[in-house]
Amino acid sequence: MKRRTLQAAIKHLAKCDRGTQCDECEKAWVVVAQADKKALERILDKLPPAQGDIVKRRL
């Protein structure tokens, strides 16, 4: 999996507020679910605190 794809998925999840009505969110959750745990944590740590916290809560 490309890191850029994982990063884009995480950023989308942090910004999107449509929740289950969003097709892109469903695709993003699949990418996040298949991601390597260490890569996921590295990207979450690089996000601004507010965005990182939003995604961590949804995980």
N, CA, C and O atoms as a Tripos MOL2 file, in Angstrom:
@<TRIPOS>MOLECULE
protein
  236   235    59     0     0
PROTEIN
NO_CHARGES

@<TRIPOS>ATOM
      1 N           0.8460   -1.1750    0.0000 N.3       1 MET1
      2 CA          0.0000    0.0000    0.0000 C.3       1 MET1
      3 C           0.8910    1.2380    0.0000 C.2       1 MET1
      4 O           1.9230    1.2750    0.6700 O.2       1 MET1
      5 N           0.4890    2.2210   -0.7390 N.am      2 LYS2
      6 CA          1.2730    3.4430   -0.8000 C.3       2 LYS2
      7 C           0.9900    4.2910    0.4330 C.2       2 LYS2
      8 O          -0.1530    4.4180    0.8690 O.2       2 LYS2
      9 N           2.0370    4.8600    0.9760 N.am      3 ARG3
     10 CA          1.8900    5.6890    2.1650 C.3       3 ARG3
     11 C           1.0220    6.9100    1.8650 C.2       3 ARG3
     12 O           0.2340    7.3470    2.7040 O.2       3 ARG3
     13 N           1.1790    7.4490    0.6660 N.am      4 ARG4
     14 CA          0.4070    8.6190    0.2890 C.3       4 ARG4
     15 C          -1.0880    8.3320    0.3510 C.2       4 ARG4
     16 O          -1.8700    9.1910    0.7580 O.2       4 ARG4
     17 N          -1.4800    7.1540   -0.0410 N.am      5 THR5
     18 CA         -2.8860    6.7710   -0.0140 C.3       5 THR5
     19 C          -3.3940    6.7150    1.4230 C.2       5 THR5
     20 O          -4.4920    7.1890    1.7140 O.2       5 THR5
     21 N          -2.6100    6.1430    2.3080 N.am      6 LEU6
     22 CA         -2.9790    6.0730    3.7150 C.3       6 LEU6
     23 C          -3.0850    7.4760    4.3050 C.2       6 LEU6
     24 O          -4.0100    7.7730    5.0600 O.2       6 LEU6
     25 N          -2.1370    8.3260    3.9550 N.am      7 GLN7
     26 CA         -2.1440    9.6970    4.4570 C.3       7 GLN7
     27 C          -3.3880   10.4420    3.9690 C.2       7 GLN7
     28 O          -4.0230   11.1600    4.7410 O.2       7 GLN7
     29 N          -3.7310   10.2770    2.7120 N.am      8 ALA8
     30 CA         -4.9190   10.9320    2.1600 C.3       8 ALA8
     31 C          -6.1910   10.4140    2.8360 C.2       8 ALA8
     32 O          -7.1150   11.1830    3.1030 O.2       8 ALA8
     33 N          -6.2330    9.1210    3.1080 N.am      9 ALA9
     34 CA         -7.4010    8.5360    3.7690 C.3       9 ALA9
     35 C          -7.5720    9.1080    5.1720 C.2       9 ALA9
     36 O          -8.6860    9.4380    5.5770 O.2       9 ALA9
     37 N          -6.4820    9.2240    5.9060 N.am     10 ILE10
     38 CA         -6.5500    9.7540    7.2700 C.3      10 ILE10
     39 C          -6.9750   11.2160    7.2600 C.2      10 ILE10
     40 O          -7.7940   11.6330    8.0780 O.2      10 ILE10
     41 N          -6.4240   11.9880    6.3420 N.am     11 LYS11
     42 CA         -6.8040   13.4040    6.2610 C.3      11 LYS11
     43 C          -8.2750   13.5530    5.8970 C.2      11 LYS11
     44 O          -8.9530   14.4440    6.4090 O.2      11 LYS11
     45 N          -8.7750   12.6920    5.0200 N.am     12 HIS12
     46 CA        -10.1950   12.7590    4.6670 C.3      12 HIS12
     47 C         -11.0590   12.4580    5.8890 C.2      12 HIS12
     48 O         -12.0340   13.1620    6.1520 O.2      12 HIS12
     49 N         -10.7040   11.4230    6.6290 N.am     13 LEU13
     50 CA        -11.4850   11.0570    7.8150 C.3      13 LEU13
     51 C         -11.4730   12.1660    8.8560 C.2      13 LEU13
     52 O         -12.4590   12.3600    9.5660 O.2      13 LEU13
     53 N         -10.3710   12.8910    8.9520 N.am     14 ALA14
     54 CA        -10.2720   13.9730    9.9270 C.3      14 ALA14
     55 C         -11.1320   15.1700    9.5320 C.2      14 ALA14
     56 O         -11.6240   15.8930   10.3980 O.2      14 ALA14
     57 N         -11.3150   15.3800    8.2370 N.am     15 LYS15
     58 CA        -12.0320   16.5710    7.7730 C.3      15 LYS15
     59 C         -13.5090   16.3320    7.4740 C.2      15 LYS15
     60 O         -14.3130   17.2570    7.5820 O.2      15 LYS15
     61 N         -13.8720   15.1300    7.1060 N.am     16 CYS16
     62 CA        -15.2380   14.8450    6.6620 C.3      16 CYS16
     63 C         -16.1840   14.7520    7.8590 C.2      16 CYS16
     64 O         -15.8680   14.1270    8.8720 O.2      16 CYS16
     65 N         -17.3420   15.3830    7.7230 N.am     17 ASP17
     66 CA        -18.3170   15.3320    8.8140 C.3      17 ASP17
     67 C         -19.6170   14.6400    8.3880 C.2      17 ASP17
     68 O         -20.6050   14.6740    9.1210 O.2      17 ASP17
     69 N         -19.6200   14.0170    7.2110 N.am     18 ARG18
     70 CA        -20.8320   13.3480    6.7360 C.3      18 ARG18
     71 C         -20.9830   11.9410    7.2900 C.2      18 ARG18
     72 O         -22.0660   11.3600    7.2280 O.2      18 ARG18
     73 N         -19.9150   11.3990    7.8250 N.am     19 GLY19
     74 CA        -19.9770   10.0850    8.4680 C.3      19 GLY19
     75 C         -20.3300    8.9530    7.5310 C.2      19 GLY19
     76 O         -19.6670    8.7600    6.5120 O.2      19 GLY19
     77 N         -21.3720    8.1980    7.8630 N.am     20 THR20
     78 CA        -21.7060    6.9930    7.1070 C.3      20 THR20
     79 C         -22.3370    7.2900    5.7540 C.2      20 THR20
     80 O         -22.5020    6.3770    4.9450 O.2      20 THR20
     81 N         -22.6890    8.5280    5.4910 N.am     21 GLN21
     82 CA        -23.2950    8.8770    4.2090 C.3      21 GLN21
     83 C         -22.2540    9.1370    3.1300 C.2      21 GLN21
     84 O         -22.6060    9.3510    1.9700 O.2      21 GLN21
     85 N         -20.9860    9.1210    3.4940 N.am     22 CYS22
     86 CA        -19.9090    9.4720    2.5720 C.3      22 CYS22
     87 C         -19.2370    8.2130    2.0110 C.2      22 CYS22
     88 O         -18.7340    7.3840    2.7690 O.2      22 CYS22
     89 N         -19.2310    8.0760    0.6860 N.am     23 ASP23
     90 CA        -18.5870    6.9210    0.0500 C.3      23 ASP23
     91 C         -17.0780    6.9560    0.2290 C.2      23 ASP23
     92 O         -16.4440    5.9130    0.3820 O.2      23 ASP23
     93 N         -16.5000    8.1550    0.2090 N.am     24 GLU24
     94 CA        -15.0520    8.2840    0.3830 C.3      24 GLU24
     95 C         -14.6250    7.8230    1.7770 C.2      24 GLU24
     96 O         -13.5420    7.2600    1.9370 O.2      24 GLU24
     97 N         -15.4670    8.0580    2.7830 N.am     25 CYS25
     98 CA        -15.1460    7.6100    4.1450 C.3      25 CYS25
     99 C         -15.0810    6.0860    4.2060 C.2      25 CYS25
    100 O         -14.2070    5.5240    4.8670 O.2      25 CYS25
    101 N         -16.0000    5.4240    3.5210 N.am     26 GLU26
    102 CA        -15.9890    3.9600    3.5140 C.3      26 GLU26
    103 C         -14.6950    3.4400    2.9060 C.2      26 GLU26
    104 O         -14.0860    2.5090    3.4330 O.2      26 GLU26
    105 N         -14.2750    4.0410    1.7980 N.am     27 LYS27
    106 CA        -13.0260    3.6370    1.1560 C.3      27 LYS27
    107 C         -11.8360    3.9340    2.0620 C.2      27 LYS27
    108 O         -10.8940    3.1460    2.1420 O.2      27 LYS27
    109 N         -11.8870    5.0740    2.7410 N.am     28 ALA28
    110 CA        -10.7860    5.4680    3.6210 C.3      28 ALA28
    111 C         -10.6600    4.5040    4.7990 C.2      28 ALA28
    112 O          -9.5460    4.1670    5.1990 O.2      28 ALA28
    113 N         -11.7890    4.0550    5.3620 N.am     29 TRP29
    114 CA        -11.7290    3.1200    6.4900 C.3      29 TRP29
    115 C         -11.1280    1.7870    6.0620 C.2      29 TRP29
    116 O         -10.4370    1.1390    6.8480 O.2      29 TRP29
    117 N         -11.3840    1.3720    4.8270 N.am     30 VAL30
    118 CA        -10.7920    0.1260    4.3210 C.3      30 VAL30
    119 C          -9.2800    0.2670    4.2500 C.2      30 VAL30
    120 O          -8.5460   -0.6390    4.6450 O.2      30 VAL30
    121 N          -8.8150    1.4100    3.7450 N.am     31 VAL31
    122 CA         -7.3710    1.6560    3.6420 C.3      31 VAL31
    123 C          -6.7420    1.6720    5.0290 C.2      31 VAL31
    124 O          -5.6790    1.0860    5.2350 O.2      31 VAL31
    125 N          -7.3910    2.3410    5.9820 N.am     32 VAL32
    126 CA         -6.8620    2.4270    7.3450 C.3      32 VAL32
    127 C          -6.8580    1.0440    8.0000 C.2      32 VAL32
    128 O          -5.9140    0.7020    8.7110 O.2      32 VAL32
    129 N          -7.8850    0.2600    7.7710 N.am     33 ALA33
    130 CA         -7.9640   -1.0720    8.3810 C.3      33 ALA33
    131 C          -6.8610   -1.9990    7.8740 C.2      33 ALA33
    132 O          -6.3930   -2.8680    8.6100 O.2      33 ALA33
    133 N          -6.4470   -1.8160    6.6270 N.am     34 GLN34
    134 CA         -5.4180   -2.6690    6.0450 C.3      34 GLN34
    135 C          -4.0130   -2.1430    6.3030 C.2      34 GLN34
    136 O          -3.0330   -2.7940    5.9440 O.2      34 GLN34
    137 N          -3.9090   -0.9870    6.9140 N.am     35 ALA35
    138 CA         -2.6070   -0.3260    7.0790 C.3      35 ALA35
    139 C          -1.7610   -0.9810    8.1700 C.2      35 ALA35
    140 O          -2.2700   -1.6190    9.0910 O.2      35 ALA35
    141 N          -0.4730   -0.7990    8.0270 N.am     36 ASP36
    142 CA          0.4830   -1.2190    9.0400 C.3      36 ASP36
    143 C           0.3120   -0.3050   10.2560 C.2      36 ASP36
    144 O           0.2160    0.9130   10.1080 O.2      36 ASP36
    145 N           0.2740   -0.8780   11.4340 N.am     37 LYS37
    146 CA          0.0150   -0.1100   12.6550 C.3      37 LYS37
    147 C           1.0550    0.9940   12.8800 C.2      37 LYS37
    148 O           0.7000    2.1060   13.2700 O.2      37 LYS37
    149 N           2.3170    0.6970   12.6410 N.am     38 LYS38
    150 CA          3.3680    1.6960   12.8640 C.3      38 LYS38
    151 C           3.2470    2.8520   11.8800 C.2      38 LYS38
    152 O           3.4280    4.0090   12.2580 O.2      38 LYS38
    153 N           2.9440    2.5500   10.6290 N.am     39 ALA39
    154 CA          2.7750    3.6070    9.6250 C.3      39 ALA39
    155 C           1.5860    4.4870    9.9870 C.2      39 ALA39
    156 O           1.6450    5.7080    9.8450 O.2      39 ALA39
    157 N           0.5220    3.8730   10.4500 N.am     40 LEU40
    158 CA         -0.6660    4.6090   10.8590 C.3      40 LEU40
    159 C          -0.3470    5.5540   12.0110 C.2      40 LEU40
    160 O          -0.7500    6.7170   11.9870 O.2      40 LEU40
    161 N           0.3670    5.0710   13.0110 N.am     41 GLU41
    162 CA          0.7160    5.9080   14.1620 C.3      41 GLU41
    163 C           1.6260    7.0600   13.7680 C.2      41 GLU41
    164 O           1.4730    8.1710   14.2740 O.2      41 GLU41
    165 N           2.5780    6.8060   12.8650 N.am     42 ARG42
    166 CA          3.4800    7.8750   12.4070 C.3      42 ARG42
    167 C           2.7010    9.0000   11.7340 C.2      42 ARG42
    168 O           2.9590   10.1780   11.9780 O.2      42 ARG42
    169 N           1.7570    8.6280   10.8920 N.am     43 ILE43
    170 CA          0.9760    9.6430   10.1820 C.3      43 ILE43
    171 C           0.0710   10.3960   11.1490 C.2      43 ILE43
    172 O          -0.0640   11.6150   11.0400 O.2      43 ILE43
    173 N          -0.5490    9.6970   12.0900 N.am     44 LEU44
    174 CA         -1.4110   10.3620   13.0710 C.3      44 LEU44
    175 C          -0.6170   11.3390   13.9300 C.2      44 LEU44
    176 O          -1.1280   12.3940   14.3040 O.2      44 LEU44
    177 N           0.6220   10.9960   14.2430 N.am     45 ASP45
    178 CA          1.4550   11.8840   15.0490 C.3      45 ASP45
    179 C           1.8480   13.1450   14.2940 C.2      45 ASP45
    180 O           2.0950   14.1820   14.9100 O.2      45 ASP45
    181 N           1.9100   13.0710   12.9660 N.am     46 LYS46
    182 CA          2.2930   14.2270   12.1580 C.3      46 LYS46
    183 C           1.1310   15.1890   11.9120 C.2      46 LYS46
    184 O           1.3520   16.3450   11.5520 O.2      46 LYS46
    185 N          -0.0890   14.7260   12.1010 N.am     47 LEU47
    186 CA         -1.2520   15.5870   11.8940 C.3      47 LEU47
    187 C          -1.3490   16.6220   13.0080 C.2      47 LEU47
    188 O          -0.8240   16.4130   14.1010 O.2      47 LEU47
    189 N          -2.0210   17.7400   12.7310 N.am     48 PRO48
    190 CA         -2.2990   18.6840   13.8130 C.3      48 PRO48
    191 C          -3.0900   17.9660   14.9130 C.2      48 PRO48
    192 O          -3.8850   17.0750   14.6150 O.2      48 PRO48
    193 N          -2.8820   18.3390   16.1700 N.am     49 PRO49
    194 CA         -3.5160   17.6190   17.2850 C.3      49 PRO49
    195 C          -5.0270   17.4460   17.1500 C.2      49 PRO49
    196 O          -5.5520   16.3770   17.4640 O.2      49 PRO49
    197 N          -5.7240   18.4610   16.6950 N.am     50 ALA50
    198 CA         -7.1810   18.3550   16.5900 C.3      50 ALA50
    199 C          -7.5880   17.2750   15.5900 C.2      50 ALA50
    200 O          -8.4830   16.4790   15.8740 O.2      50 ALA50
    201 N          -6.9450   17.2380   14.4290 N.am     51 GLN51
    202 CA         -7.2850   16.2400   13.4160 C.3      51 GLN51
    203 C          -6.8920   14.8400   13.8680 C.2      51 GLN51
    204 O          -7.6510   13.8890   13.6770 O.2      51 GLN51
    205 N          -5.7270   14.7080   14.4580 N.am     52 GLY52
    206 CA         -5.2760   13.4060   14.9350 C.3      52 GLY52
    207 C          -6.2000   12.8420   15.9940 C.2      52 GLY52
    208 O          -6.4840   11.6440   16.0010 O.2      52 GLY52
    209 N          -6.6720   13.6990   16.8910 N.am     53 ASP53
    210 CA         -7.5780   13.2560   17.9470 C.3      53 ASP53
    211 C          -8.9160   12.7900   17.3800 C.2      53 ASP53
    212 O          -9.4960   11.8170   17.8620 O.2      53 ASP53
    213 N          -9.4040   13.4910   16.3510 N.am     54 ILE54
    214 CA        -10.6740   13.1080   15.7340 C.3      54 ILE54
    215 C         -10.5770   11.6980   15.1650 C.2      54 ILE54
    216 O         -11.4570   10.8690   15.3960 O.2      54 ILE54
    217 N          -9.5170   11.4280   14.4270 N.am     55 VAL55
    218 CA         -9.3600   10.1080   13.8040 C.3      55 VAL55
    219 C          -9.1330    9.0420   14.8680 C.2      55 VAL55
    220 O          -9.6860    7.9470   14.7640 O.2      55 VAL55
    221 N          -8.3330    9.3390   15.8860 N.am     56 LYS56
    222 CA         -8.0710    8.3550   16.9440 C.3      56 LYS56
    223 C          -9.3580    7.9810   17.6660 C.2      56 LYS56
    224 O          -9.5510    6.8170   18.0160 O.2      56 LYS56
    225 N         -10.2410    8.9470   17.8920 N.am     57 ARG57
    226 CA        -11.5090    8.6570   18.5600 C.3      57 ARG57
    227 C         -12.3850    7.7500   17.7020 C.2      57 ARG57
    228 O         -13.0840    6.8810   18.2220 O.2      57 ARG57
    229 N         -12.3460    7.9550   16.3900 N.am     58 ARG58
    230 CA        -13.1750    7.1510   15.4870 C.3      58 ARG58
    231 C         -12.6260    5.7510   15.2800 C.2      58 ARG58
    232 O         -13.3640    4.8510   14.8790 O.2      58 ARG58
    233 N         -11.3360    5.5540   15.5480 N.am     59 LEU59
    234 CA        -10.7470    4.2180   15.3980 C.3      59 LEU59
    235 C         -11.3050    3.3410   16.4790 C.2      59 LEU59
    236 O         -10.9570    2.1630   16.5610 O.2      59 LEU59
@<TRIPOS>BOND
     1     1     2 1
     2     2     3 1
     3     3     4 2
     4     3     5 am
     5     5     6 1
     6     6     7 1
     7     7     8 2
     8     7     9 am
     9     9    10 1
    10    10    11 1
    11    11    12 2
    12    11    13 am
    13    13    14 1
    14    14    15 1
    15    15    16 2
    16    15    17 am
    17    17    18 1
    18    18    19 1
    19    19    20 2
    20    19    21 am
    21    21    22 1
    22    22    23 1
    23    23    24 2
    24    23    25 am
    25    25    26 1
    26    26    27 1
    27    27    28 2
    28    27    29 am
    29    29    30 1
    30    30    31 1
    31    31    32 2
    32    31    33 am
    33    33    34 1
    34    34    35 1
    35    35    36 2
    36    35    37 am
    37    37    38 1
    38    38    39 1
    39    39    40 2
    40    39    41 am
    41    41    42 1
    42    42    43 1
    43    43    44 2
    44    43    45 am
    45    45    46 1
    46    46    47 1
    47    47    48 2
    48    47    49 am
    49    49    50 1
    50    50    51 1
    51    51    52 2
    52    51    53 am
    53    53    54 1
    54    54    55 1
    55    55    56 2
    56    55    57 am
    57    57    58 1
    58    58    59 1
    59    59    60 2
    60    59    61 am
    61    61    62 1
    62    62    63 1
    63    63    64 2
    64    63    65 am
    65    65    66 1
    66    66    67 1
    67    67    68 2
    68    67    69 am
    69    69    70 1
    70    70    71 1
    71    71    72 2
    72    71    73 am
    73    73    74 1
    74    74    75 1
    75    75    76 2
    76    75    77 am
    77    77    78 1
    78    78    79 1
    79    79    80 2
    80    79    81 am
    81    81    82 1
    82    82    83 1
    83    83    84 2
    84    83    85 am
    85    85    86 1
    86    86    87 1
    87    87    88 2
    88    87    89 am
    89    89    90 1
    90    90    91 1
    91    91    92 2
    92    91    93 am
    93    93    94 1
    94    94    95 1
    95    95    96 2
    96    95    97 am
    97    97    98 1
    98    98    99 1
    99    99   100 2
   100    99   101 am
   101   101   102 1
   102   102   103 1
   103   103   104 2
   104   103   105 am
   105   105   106 1
   106   106   107 1
   107   107   108 2
   108   107   109 am
   109   109   110 1
   110   110   111 1
   111   111   112 2
   112   111   113 am
   113   113   114 1
   114   114   115 1
   115   115   116 2
   116   115   117 am
   117   117   118 1
   118   118   119 1
   119   119   120 2
   120   119   121 am
   121   121   122 1
   122   122   123 1
   123   123   124 2
   124   123   125 am
   125   125   126 1
   126   126   127 1
   127   127   128 2
   128   127   129 am
   129   129   130 1
   130   130   131 1
   131   131   132 2
   132   131   133 am
   133   133   134 1
   134   134   135 1
   135   135   136 2
   136   135   137 am
   137   137   138 1
   138   138   139 1
   139   139   140 2
   140   139   141 am
   141   141   142 1
   142   142   143 1
   143   143   144 2
   144   143   145 am
   145   145   146 1
   146   146   147 1
   147   147   148 2
   148   147   149 am
   149   149   150 1
   150   150   151 1
   151   151   152 2
   152   151   153 am
   153   153   154 1
   154   154   155 1
   155   155   156 2
   156   155   157 am
   157   157   158 1
   158   158   159 1
   159   159   160 2
   160   159   161 am
   161   161   162 1
   162   162   163 1
   163   163   164 2
   164   163   165 am
   165   165   166 1
   166   166   167 1
   167   167   168 2
   168   167   169 am
   169   169   170 1
   170   170   171 1
   171   171   172 2
   172   171   173 am
   173   173   174 1
   174   174   175 1
   175   175   176 2
   176   175   177 am
   177   177   178 1
   178   178   179 1
   179   179   180 2
   180   179   181 am
   181   181   182 1
   182   182   183 1
   183   183   184 2
   184   183   185 am
   185   185   186 1
   186   186   187 1
   187   187   188 2
   188   187   189 am
   189   189   190 1
   190   190   191 1
   191   191   192 2
   192   191   193 am
   193   193   194 1
   194   194   195 1
   195   195   196 2
   196   195   197 am
   197   197   198 1
   198   198   199 1
   199   199   200 2
   200   199   201 am
   201   201   202 1
   202   202   203 1
   203   203   204 2
   204   203   205 am
   205   205   206 1
   206   206   207 1
   207   207   208 2
   208   207   209 am
   209   209   210 1
   210   210   211 1
   211   211   212 2
   212   211   213 am
   213   213   214 1
   214   214   215 1
   215   215   216 2
   216   215   217 am
   217   217   218 1
   218   218   219 1
   219   219   220 2
   220   219   221 am
   221   221   222 1
   222   222   223 1
   223   223   224 2
   224   223   225 am
   225   225   226 1
   226   226   227 1
   227   227   228 2
   228   227   229 am
   229   229   230 1
   230   230   231 1
   231   231   232 2
   232   231   233 am
   233   233   234 1
   234   234   235 1
   235   235   236 2
@<TRIPOS>SUBSTRUCTURE
     1 MET1         2 RESIDUE 1 A MET
     2 LYS2         6 RESIDUE 1 A LYS
     3 ARG3        10 RESIDUE 1 A ARG
     4 ARG4        14 RESIDUE 1 A ARG
     5 THR5        18 RESIDUE 1 A THR
     6 LEU6        22 RESIDUE 1 A LEU
     7 GLN7        26 RESIDUE 1 A GLN
     8 ALA8        30 RESIDUE 1 A ALA
     9 ALA9        34 RESIDUE 1 A ALA
    10 ILE10       38 RESIDUE 1 A ILE
    11 LYS11       42 RESIDUE 1 A LYS
    12 HIS12       46 RESIDUE 1 A HIS
    13 LEU13       50 RESIDUE 1 A LEU
    14 ALA14       54 RESIDUE 1 A ALA
    15 LYS15       58 RESIDUE 1 A LYS
    16 CYS16       62 RESIDUE 1 A CYS
    17 ASP17       66 RESIDUE 1 A ASP
    18 ARG18       70 RESIDUE 1 A ARG
    19 GLY19       74 RESIDUE 1 A GLY
    20 THR20       78 RESIDUE 1 A THR
    21 GLN21       82 RESIDUE 1 A GLN
    22 CYS22       86 RESIDUE 1 A CYS
    23 ASP23       90 RESIDUE 1 A ASP
    24 GLU24       94 RESIDUE 1 A GLU
    25 CYS25       98 RESIDUE 1 A CYS
    26 GLU26      102 RESIDUE 1 A GLU
    27 LYS27      106 RESIDUE 1 A LYS
    28 ALA28      110 RESIDUE 1 A ALA
    29 TRP29      114 RESIDUE 1 A TRP
    30 VAL30      118 RESIDUE 1 A VAL
    31 VAL31      122 RESIDUE 1 A VAL
    32 VAL32      126 RESIDUE 1 A VAL
    33 ALA33      130 RESIDUE 1 A ALA
    34 GLN34      134 RESIDUE 1 A GLN
    35 ALA35      138 RESIDUE 1 A ALA
    36 ASP36      142 RESIDUE 1 A ASP
    37 LYS37      146 RESIDUE 1 A LYS
    38 LYS38      150 RESIDUE 1 A LYS
    39 ALA39      154 RESIDUE 1 A ALA
    40 LEU40      158 RESIDUE 1 A LEU
    41 GLU41      162 RESIDUE 1 A GLU
    42 ARG42      166 RESIDUE 1 A ARG
    43 ILE43      170 RESIDUE 1 A ILE
    44 LEU44      174 RESIDUE 1 A LEU
    45 ASP45      178 RESIDUE 1 A ASP
    46 LYS46      182 RESIDUE 1 A LYS
    47 LEU47      186 RESIDUE 1 A LEU
    48 PRO48      190 RESIDUE 1 A PRO
    49 PRO49      194 RESIDUE 1 A PRO
    50 ALA50      198 RESIDUE 1 A ALA
    51 GLN51      202 RESIDUE 1 A GLN
    52 GLY52      206 RESIDUE 1 A GLY
    53 ASP53      210 RESIDUE 1 A ASP
    54 ILE54      214 RESIDUE 1 A ILE
    55 VAL55      218 RESIDUE 1 A VAL
    56 LYS56      222 RESIDUE 1 A LYS
    57 ARG57      226 RESIDUE 1 A ARG
    58 ARG58      230 RESIDUE 1 A ARG
    59 LEU59      234 RESIDUE 1 A LEU
